[in-house]
């Protein structure tokens, strides 16, 4: 037995990511209250989501670099403390502009989550287990999206939309106690057995922990094809997940007349399916590696399968005209495919880069991914307002689902063209 303490660390990463997505999902579930209070259009709502996305994008690289410098323990704690404060800060928004400022604050502070989490995985897991561990922590995005529709509408009814932001934002502070109690690098962790430490460090090409100290310039990293392969993959697919996260409740309202607590069951169902995809997404490459496949081939083949699984969503709006649950299940499959894809694309960073650069490269992918999400959000807002004016808003959703279903295969081929062989970056 090698020991299981590394999975305690993975559980901490899962819960932090759950809080991260719970905080950002609140706005989509109180949107109808905001529609009334601020009298905004769908383009106005898109602008609010863009404010979050742009600030998140610009902060990602800085957050990744900061976490590389501060270390995972301090950097992650600082990020969660500040994003919890920013989430609670929505309580004080008294205007459309104030709400935009609150979203900017949340975007800047939430940017540290994935650079810190992926860096922690690279510290605590051997290469063959990283996709599975990343899939587990990435399932926190679904857990947050599942919990949100089950509790936020009820909190909003009892305490108003401001109360929902305040209460949900405060929950993350509990995590800090457990983080400081249980997290440290493997060599410093007294709860870790020597046997498990040896297993964690079993990769032949794994650099020692002390090698993390020497910085690598961002110009050097941006000159590598591996950096751009990750960045392009994120650019082409991250916006699809954000589209589901921010627009799914609106789609259900426009298509089926659902609102408030009526949204709970279908939205939660989508993200329950997505959570299964996140965990299975890491399981498949691990199984292939255990069968003797090289890590590179196992990762790439798995990502191709997940890209194919995302395509049926192109029919979600059309088939949904016959039955709502057909649409919900197809969107659920697409979100599951995204999460499986996400678990593996994140893991390509620790596959291709030394640990001392993981924070920066993950942050760069966060930047490009969020820029792609901004384009998706603005396009969605314009399309929905345009076709709603024509009395055919369903056409707008049909176009967005068509884009969503084709993005992953396009991204897979683009990444393959940039990095035919997923080799370790020469730094």
N, C-alpha and C positions, 0 to 999 in steps of 0.2 A: 504493500500500500504506500502510495506517495504522499498521502495527506490531502486535505481538502480546504485548507485555510484560504487559498487563492479564490475559492468560490464565495467566501465571506466578503472579500474585496469586490467581487463581481456583483454581489447583492447590494453593496453600498452604491456602486455605480448605477445599478438599475433604479434604485430609489431616488437618487439625485436626478436622473433623467426623467423619471415619472413626474417629479415636482416641476422640472423645467417645462415640460409640455403641458402640465396642468395649468400652470400660470399663463402660458401663451394662448391656451385654448378658450379661456374664459370669455374673451371678447366676442367670439363667434356665437356663443350661447346667450349672450345678453344683447345681441345686435338689435332685436326688435324694440327693446327699451331705448336704445341709443337712436334708432330711426325716428322715434317719436320726439325724444328730447332735443335732438340736433337737426331734425328735418333734412337728413342727407339722402343723396342718391346712391346708387350702387358704385358709381365712380368715386364718390366721397368716401365710401367704406373701403374701396380699393386703395385710396390714398392713405388711409389710416394704416392698412396692412403694409403698404409700401414703406411708410415711415418706420415701422418696426423692422422690415426686411432690409432696408438700406443701412440703417444704423447697425443691425446685426452683421451685415456683410462687411462694412468698413471696420467694425471692431474685431472681426474674426482673426485677422492676421496679427493684430496687436495683442489680442488675448493669447493666441498661440505662442507668440514670442515671449510674452510676460510669464506664461506658465513654464516655458522652457527655462526661464531664468529663476523664477521663484521656487520651482519644484512643484510636483503634483499636489502634495498635501496642502501647502499654503495657498497655491494658486486656485485650487478647486474651492477651498473654503471661502476665499475672498470673492470668487465669482458668485457662489450661491448666496452669500450674505447680501451682496449688493443687488442681485436680481430679485430677491425676496422683498427688499425695501422698495425697489422700483415697482414691483407688482402691487404692493400695498399703496403706492403713491397714486394709482389710478383713482383712489377714493377722493382725492382732492381736485380732480378735473372738473371744471365748471363751464367749459366751452369746448367747441370742436378743436380749437388750437391747443387747449390744455390737454385734451386727450391725445393729440398727436405728440406732444412733448412727453407724455407718460409712456407712449409706445416707443419713442426713441430711447428713453432711459432703460426700458426693459430690453430692447434690442441690443444695446451696448453691453449690458451686464450679463445677459444670457449667453453671449458669444463664447464664454469660457468653458461651457459644459463639455462639448465634444472634444476640443483639443486636450482638455484635462483627462477625460474618460479614456480616450484612445491612447494617450501617453501612459495611463495607469495600466491598461491592458498590455502594452508593450513591456512594461516593467514586471508584470506579475504572471504572464502566461508564455509558454513556449509557442513557437510559430504555428504548429499544427492545431492548437486549441484556440487561437486568437479569433478566428471567424465565429466560432461558437460562443465564446465569451462576449464578443462584440454584439452578436445576435441577442444574447440575454440582456445585456445592458440597453441595447437599442429597443428591446421590447418595452422598456420604460416609456418610450414615446407613445406606444399604444395604451399602456396602462393609464397614463395621464389622460389620453383622449377618451378612454372608456369611463374613467371615474368622473371626468368633467360633466358629461351630459346626464349622469346619474345624480349628481349633487348640486351643480351650479344652478339649474333652473329653480330648484326648491329653495336654495339660499336666496336667490334673487326675488322670489315671491315673498319671502319672510322679511328680508333686510334690504331689498333694493339692489340694483346693479352695482352700486358702490360698495355695499356690504359684501357682495360676492368677491370682488377684487381684494378687499381687505382680509377676509377670512382665509381665502385660498392662498394669498401671498404669505400669510404668517405661518402656514404649515411647514414650509421649507426650513425654517429655523431649527426645528427639532432634529433634522438630519445632522447638523453641525456637531452635536454632542457625540454621536456614534462615529462620525468621520474621524474626529480627533482621538477617540478612544481606540479605534481598531486599525487605522491606516498608518503605514510607513512603508518605505522601500523594503524589498525582501531581505536584504542583508541586515537591516536594522530591526526587523520584526522578530521579537522574542517569542511570539506564539507560533512561529513557523519552524517545523522540523527540518533537520539537515537533509533528510531524504527528499522532502518536497522542494527545498531550495535547489538541490542538485537537479531535480526534474525541471523546474522552472528555467534553469540555466543550461538545459541540455542541448540547445541548438548549437551546431558546430560553428556558425557564423555570428553567434550572439556576442555583442561587445560587453565588457564589464561595466558595472554601474558607474564607476568613477570616470569612465570615458565621456560621460555626459557634459563635463565641464567646458570643453572647448567649443565656442560658438562657430557656426558656419554662416557666412554672409548670405543675405537674402538674394543678392545678385547671382551668387553661385547656384542657389537652389532653383531660382527662376530660369536658369539656363539649362535645366535638365528636362529631358522629354518625359521622365517619370512624373515630375511635378505637374506638367501640363496634361498628361493622361488622366491623372486624378482630378485636376481642375476641370477639364472638359467633361468628364463623366458626371461630376457633381453639377456643373452648369446646366447640363441637358436634362437632369432628372430630379434635382431637389425641388424645383418649382412645382412639380406634379404633386408631390406630397403636401406642400403648402396649399396648393389649390384644394385638395381634399380637406385639409384641416380647417381652412378659413371659409370655404364656400359650400361644404356639404350641408350644413343646416339651412342655408339660403336656398339651395337646390330643392331640398325636401319641402320647404315652405312654398316655393313657387310652383313646384310640380304637383304636390299632394296636399297643400294647405296645412301642413303641420307647423306647430309653434309650441314654445315653452316646454312643458313636460311631455308633450306629444313627440318631441324629437328624441327623447331619451333612448327608447328601445332601438330604433333603426341606427342611430349614430353609434351607440354602444356596440351593436352587432358588427358594424363595419370594423371597429377597432379591436374587437375580440378576434375576428378573423385575421386582422393584421398582426396581432401579437403572435399567433401561431406561425405566421410566415417569418417573423423575425427570428424565432428560435430554430425553426426548421431550416432557415437560410444558412445558419451557421453549422447545423448538423450535417448537411449533405457534403460540403467539402471535407469536413473532418472524417466522415465515413470513407470518402474516396481516398484520402491520404492514408488512412489505416489499411486500405486495400492495396497500397503500394504506389498510388499515383503521386507524381511530383506535386508539390504545393501549388506551383504556378498553373499547371494543367487542371487541377481540381478546382481552383478558384475560378479560372476562366470558363470552364464548362458549366459550373454551377450558375455563374452570372448570366450565361446565355439562356439557360433554362428559365431563370427568373424573368429575364427580359421577354421571353415568349409568353409567360404567364400573365404579363401585364397587358397584353394586346386585346383580350376580349372586352375590356372596358369601353372600347369604341362603340359597342352596342348598348351601353347602359341606359342611355336616355331613350333610345328607340324601343327596346324591350320593356323598359320601365313604364311605357304608356299602357301596357297590358296588365302589369302587376308591379306594385311598388317593391315587393321583396325580391323580385328578379333583379331589379336595379340595385338594391342594397347588396345583394350577394355578389354581383359583378364588381361593384365598387370595392367590396370587401376583399375579393380575390386580387384586385389591382393594388390595394394598399398592402396586402400580404406580400405580393411580388416586390413592391417597392422596399419593404422592410428587409426582405431576404437579400435583395440587391444591395441595400444600404449596409447591411452587416458585412458584406464582402468587399464593397468598394472602400469602406473605412479600413479594412484589414490590409488592403494593398499598400497602404502607407507604411505600416510596420513591416510588411514583406520587403519593400523596396528601399527603405531609408533607415539609417542608424537612429537609435532612440533619441539622441540629442536634437534631432531635427523634426521629430514627429509632431510636436506642438505647432511649429510654424507651418508645415506642409498641410496638416489637418485644417489649420486656420485659413490657409490659402484656398483650400477646397471649399471651406465654409463661405469665403468671400465670393468665389465664382458661382457656387450653388445658389447663394442668396441673390446675386445679380440676375441669375436665370429666373429665380422666383419673382423678382420685381417685374420682369418682362411678362411673366405669366399673369401676375396679379393685375397689372395695368391692362393687359389685353382682355382679361376676363371682365373687368369692370366696364370697359368700353363696349365689348360685345353684348353684354347683358343689357346695358342701357339702350343700345342701338336697337336690338331685336325686341326688347320690351316696348319700345316706342312704336314698333311695327305690329305689336300684338303677337309676336312669335318668340318669346324668350327661350323656348325649348330649343330653337335653332342655335342660339348662343351656347347652350350647354352641349348640344351635339358636337359643335366644333371643338369645344374644350376637351371633351372626352376623346375625340379623334386624335388631338395632339397628345393627350395623356397616354393613350395606348401605343403610340408609335415611338415615343421618346426613348425608351430603353434600348430597343434594338439599334436605333441610330447611335446611341451613346456607346453601346458595346463595340460596334464596328469602328467608331472613332477612336476609342481607347486601344483597340487592337492595331489600328494603323499607326498610332503614335508609339506604342511599345509592343512590338511583335513578340518579344520575349521579356517577361517580367523579371528582369535582373536587378540585383542590388545596385543602387545608384553609386557611381564612382565619385566619392567625396574625399 
